[in-house]
Amino acid sequence: MKWSWKIARLAGIDIYVHATFFILIVWIGLSFWIVGGNLAAVINGVSFILALFACVVLHEMGHALTARRYGIRTQKIILLPIGGVAAMESMPDEPKEEIAVALAGPAVNFVIALAIWLWLSVSTTTMHIEQFSLAEGSFLEKLMVVNIILAVFNLLPAFPMDGGRVLRAALSMRMTHNRATQLAAKVGQGMALWLGLIGLLYNPFLIFIALFVWIGAAAEASTEQVKSSLHNATAGQAMLTDFQVLSPDDTLSHAIELTLAGSQKDFPVLVDGVMVGVLTQDDLLKGLQAQGEQYHVSAWMQKDIQSADINESLEKVLARLQTCHCSLISVTEDEQLVGIINLDNIMELIKIQTAIHEQNGQTKFEA
């Protein structure tokens, strides 16, 4: 995510903080200055927020470490003003495993709250549970209360929050994963509308949470629809077989001719039938601006080549295209180039299969 900076690394997972998080810190500091009128109040307020977000990090680490047990890697954890996000490569396919991963985060908050309660029970002579609140009480008492609130709030069935993921996993035990995701997303968006209404009446901050839930639910539903559309599809079914190629000794002017003659934007660069690079449209434009059209393709082509077997899962190919910073992937059969594939090819295939799904009620691929 842009405008994020790495601040720590825990259990092999990088922790990032988004720039907007600092806006929250400044806002909290100003709020406590206005109310308290002294530096001690500001330090107390900011310290509490930092302690709260330390608990948020531990919450996300609960998700990440549980997912690691099932062989799923977490790339990083990002702290935002509305909470934290664990960027996992995927969620477990097995519903029981997804439930375990989803519940691990709230479980951490309950454990933190229990640990604080035990400490307060030992160190405090008089402690009345009915007096605990965010408005009153000591630093630790308020931190205990906020951890309980975090755990309970995250267990609401508002997909893609933790409770929503539990709901999706439970539904997927009785229906397809895609159908379960769509239903959980609708429930999540319904919950978002409710939160938005409450926010309009009582607390405007809930409106931002409602927007986050609404957008997150829609994104999860869209991603799952794509995965469902690509189920059982292979690279060979989406690859482009009618394409133009270049050689390293061709000039950029020849690449211009090929670009203007058709709709192809990126060109494989071949030597004796072997792909040695890719000339992208962006690199072509940079080359023209820097050196002119008579310079060779070899000076501007990308040499980091990604390839896929013709029978490789299209879902895996799509994941690689989204992370490899490359514009196309070569498709091979018996180590021979037989086609190329890019995001446009895959999106076209998804549109076609979605139309078939809407017409026939199911998505089906045939070799």
Secondary structure by P-SEA (a helix, b strand, c coil): ccccccccccccbbbbbccaaaaaaaaaaaaaaaacccaaaaaaaaaaaaaaaaaaaaaaaaaaaaaaaacccccbbbbcccbbbbbcccccccaaaaaaaaaaaaaaaaaaaaaaaaaaaaccccccccccccccccaaaaaaaaaaaaaaaaaccccccaaaaaaaaaaaacccaaaaaaaaaaaaaaaaaaaaaaaacccaaaaaaaaaaaaaaaaaaaaaaaaaaacccccccccccccccccccccaaaaaaaaaaccccbbbbbccccccccccaaaaaaaaaccccccccccccccbbbbbcccccaaaaaaaaacccccbbbbbccccccccccaaaaaaaaaaaaaaaaaccbbbbcc
